[in-house]
């Protein structure tokens, strides 16, 4: 009698497990870029609080041109990029560079110049150091910059409040 109940229950359990495993996983919502920051990492926030929250990796040496006390930290997944920290203590986020995992009004890394123009009509495009930069003003929800690379066709980084250059 037990075998008659056990076998159908086992088959039903395996069927449900297989169906659950075969169900496609929904993609996680991409983080939102604003003029203040991205996904809880805000300009002016303390490094310690963001590190304890799991948003930043361990701080390492920053740009050599900023001096021996300069520090930077990588963003933790699902974000890609880094933050530059202030020289003074307590260290705070000075600039944020996003290279993946977040979007501003649907525009992120890999988006075209036309998408930037459509989403941010007041953005100003300029050429700096061989790169094309698009500066988004507060009127469009910003104070951040898109880097469109040397050809000016696709976004390759987003800087909040601006892109930081070293080297």
HELIX and SHEET records of a PDB file:
HELIX    1   1 UNK A    2  UNK A   22  1                                  21    
HELIX    2   2 UNK A   47  UNK A   52  1                                   6    
HELIX    3   3 UNK A   64  UNK A   66  5                                   3    
HELIX    4   4 UNK A  113  UNK A  119  1                                   7    
HELIX    5   5 UNK A  138  UNK A  140  5                                   3    
SHEET    1   A 3 UNK A  31  UNK A  32  0                                        
SHEET    2   A 3 UNK A 102  UNK A 104  1                                        
SHEET    3   A 3 UNK A 107  UNK A 108 -1                                        
SHEET    1   B 2 UNK A  37  UNK A  38  0                                        
SHEET    2   B 2 UNK A  41  UNK A  42 -1                                        
SHEET    1   C 8 UNK A  60  UNK A  61  0                                        
SHEET    2   C 8 UNK A  71  UNK A  74 -1                                        
SHEET    3   C 8 UNK A  80  UNK A  85 -1                                        
SHEET    4   C 8 UNK A  93  UNK A 100 -1                                        
SHEET    5   C 8 UNK A 157  UNK A 160 -1                                        
SHEET    6   C 8 UNK A 144  UNK A 147 -1                                        
SHEET    7   C 8 UNK A 131  UNK A 136 -1                                        
SHEET    8   C 8 UNK A 124  UNK A 128 -1                                        
END                                                                             
